[in-house]
Amino acid sequence: MIPPRFEYFAPSTLDEAVEILGRYGGEAKVLAGGQSLLPVMKLRLAEPKALVDINRIPDLAYIREDGGWLRIGATTRMNDVNDSNLAKRRYPILTDAASVIADPLVRNMGTVGGNISHGDPANDLPACMLALGAQFAVRGPKGTRTIPAASFYLDTFTTALEPDEILTEIQIPKPRTGQGNAYEKLEKRAGDFPIVGVAINLFESGRKIESAGIGLTAVGPTALHAKAAADSLVGQAPGDAAFRRAAELAMQIAQPVSDLRGPAEYKRAMIGVLAQRALRTASKRAGGGA
Ligand SMILES: Cc1cc2nc3c(=O)[nH]c(=O)nc-3n(C[C@H](O)[C@H](O)[C@H](O)COP(=O)(O)OP(=O)(O)OC[C@H]3O[C@@H](n4cnc5c(N)ncnc54)[C@H](O)[C@@H]3O)c2cc1C
């Protein structure tokens, strides 16, 4: 299948890229890895007049800790996250997720920024960003602004990004001692989009959970922030009773639909199973050993 005709731009600066996006007034799209955009163009679900390829803009691909944050440049490939020793050691949830996104071919091209910006509720990274309390640096005509992950996802394929804005950096708070996280994904076959997924981030101190974040994949119009479920853990001793209660609350906010990946009731039940599994792993990684 061949996509419709489009103008192609490969700017070498962010300012130039933003200017071109503005010139097309919502009729241009950022092209990153092309792993989601090109398929939807081939299916005629999107027909942008222009593509603004951001791959030639220098210094947009990196993973580093700096000033209280893990900073991931928007064009960092998902395979680079999967291979990152820093992620493996300090942000295992990212390795959990990146290792099960699609297949190595897609991960070699697909970017972290693209996975987050696409706004697909079945993408794996958005739920992780919600659980981790991440924020996104975004460049537009008026300069740079920062959007918390919790207010980024507005609806299916709709984010808080304006048409002339570019996500430049993903910022994740650096972990503290006693923090652990995990991502659990259920898929029909290896490399597939998730049936459901659950992302957990826990901070434990003195055998108590001090704070928690929970994100859900593929059970709503966007990735879901399971705030009540996460809040129910605060002040509790990490263990089966607290984890079961949080999993029940996560199941309550899930809005799964029946489709080729399974019936809604099955998906809701699996949210409960995966949430407890991910909570146990996150707690072990936090050092609590629950
Ligand atoms: C066979 C297959 C299987 C897949 N399986 C999975 C899976 O299991 N889990 C999963 O999470 N994903 C999966 N994906 C999707 C894949 O992860 C995509 O690569 C990713 O969702 C988009 O990243 P990209 O860099 O390719 O973005 P693109 O396709 O280039 O762009 C996607 C959208 O985001 C916008 N965009 C991209 N970067 C930016 C930016 N920096 N600023 C503003 N807007 C931007 C584009 O304009 C476009 O609207 C799969 C894809 C394929 C083809």
The ligand as a Tripos MOL2 file, in Angstrom:
@<TRIPOS>MOLECULE
LIG
   53    58     1     0     0
SMALL
NO_CHARGES

@<TRIPOS>ATOM
      1 C1          3.9050   -4.3190   13.7540 C.3       1 LIG1
      2 C2          3.8490   -3.2990   14.8530 C.ar      1 LIG1
      3 C3          3.6700   -3.7280   16.1570 C.ar      1 LIG1
      4 C4          3.6320   -2.8000   17.1950 C.ar      1 LIG1
      5 N1          3.4790   -3.2500   18.4840 N.ar      1 LIG1
      6 C5          3.5110   -2.3730   19.4920 C.ar      1 LIG1
      7 C6          3.4280   -2.8020   20.8500 C.ar      1 LIG1
      8 O1          3.3430   -3.9990   21.1630 O.2       1 LIG1
      9 N2          3.4510   -1.8590   21.8160 N.ar      1 LIG1
     10 C7          3.5920   -0.5180   21.5400 C.ar      1 LIG1
     11 O2          3.6400    0.2960   22.4580 O.2       1 LIG1
     12 N3          3.6760   -0.0990   20.2720 N.ar      1 LIG1
     13 C8          3.6450   -0.9650   19.2460 C.ar      1 LIG1
     14 N4          3.7510   -0.5090   17.9520 N.ar      1 LIG1
     15 C9          3.8060    0.9440   17.7040 C.3       1 LIG1
     16 C10         5.2670    1.3780   17.7420 C.3       1 LIG1
     17 O3          5.7160    1.3420   19.0710 O.3       1 LIG1
     18 C11         5.4530    2.8050   17.1690 C.3       1 LIG1
     19 O4          6.7410    2.9260   16.7580 O.3       1 LIG1
     20 C12         5.2530    3.9560   18.0750 C.3       1 LIG1
     21 O5          3.9350    3.8790   18.5790 O.3       1 LIG1
     22 C13         5.4240    5.2860   17.3420 C.3       1 LIG1
     23 O6          6.7560    5.6960   17.3380 O.3       1 LIG1
     24 P1          7.4160    6.2730   16.0000 P.3       1 LIG1
     25 O7          8.7150    6.8840   16.3970 O.co2     1 LIG1
     26 O8          7.4660    5.2380   14.9620 O.co2     1 LIG1
     27 O9          6.4120    7.4390   15.6280 O.3       1 LIG1
     28 P2          5.7850    7.8900   14.2460 P.3       1 LIG1
     29 O10         5.0960    6.7610   13.6040 O.co2     1 LIG1
     30 O11         6.8160    8.5950   13.4430 O.co2     1 LIG1
     31 O12         4.7360    8.9680   14.7850 O.3       1 LIG1
     32 C14         3.5830    8.5630   15.4970 C.3       1 LIG1
     33 C15         2.7500    9.8020   15.8440 C.3       1 LIG1
     34 O13         3.4070   10.5770   16.8340 O.3       1 LIG1
     35 C16         3.7380   11.8760   16.3310 C.3       1 LIG1
     36 N5          5.0880   12.1720   16.8250 N.ar      1 LIG1
     37 C17         6.1660   11.3500   16.7650 C.ar      1 LIG1
     38 N6          7.2080   11.8930   17.4170 N.ar      1 LIG1
     39 C18         6.7770   13.0950   17.8730 C.ar      1 LIG1
     40 C19         7.3990   14.1270   18.6240 C.ar      1 LIG1
     41 N7          8.6680   14.0250   19.0540 N.pl3     1 LIG1
     42 N8          6.6740   15.2230   18.9090 N.ar      1 LIG1
     43 C20         5.3760   15.3380   18.5000 C.ar      1 LIG1
     44 N9          4.7440   14.3800   17.7970 N.ar      1 LIG1
     45 C21         5.4310   13.2820   17.4980 C.ar      1 LIG1
     46 C22         3.6460   11.7660   14.8150 C.3       1 LIG1
     47 O14         3.3390   13.0020   14.2040 O.3       1 LIG1
     48 C23         2.5340   10.7620   14.6650 C.3       1 LIG1
     49 O15         1.2900   11.3710   14.8180 O.3       1 LIG1
     50 C24         3.7730   -1.4170   16.9120 C.ar      1 LIG1
     51 C25         3.9620   -0.9780   15.5890 C.ar      1 LIG1
     52 C26         4.0000   -1.9040   14.5670 C.ar      1 LIG1
     53 C27         4.2390   -1.4240   13.1600 C.3       1 LIG1
@<TRIPOS>BOND
     1     1     2 1
     2     2     3 ar
     3     2    52 ar
     4     3     4 ar
     5     4     5 ar
     6     4    50 ar
     7     5     6 ar
     8     6     7 ar
     9     6    13 1
    10     7     8 2
    11     7     9 ar
    12     9    10 ar
    13    10    11 2
    14    10    12 ar
    15    12    13 ar
    16    13    14 ar
    17    14    15 1
    18    14    50 ar
    19    15    16 1
    20    16    17 1
    21    16    18 1
    22    18    19 1
    23    18    20 1
    24    20    21 1
    25    20    22 1
    26    22    23 1
    27    23    24 1
    28    24    25 2
    29    24    26 1
    30    24    27 1
    31    27    28 1
    32    28    29 2
    33    28    30 1
    34    28    31 1
    35    31    32 1
    36    32    33 1
    37    33    34 1
    38    33    48 1
    39    34    35 1
    40    35    36 1
    41    35    46 1
    42    36    37 ar
    43    36    45 ar
    44    37    38 ar
    45    38    39 ar
    46    39    40 ar
    47    39    45 ar
    48    40    41 1
    49    40    42 ar
    50    42    43 ar
    51    43    44 ar
    52    44    45 ar
    53    46    47 1
    54    46    48 1
    55    48    49 1
    56    50    51 ar
    57    51    52 ar
    58    52    53 1
@<TRIPOS>SUBSTRUCTURE
     1 LIG1         1 GROUP 0 **** ****
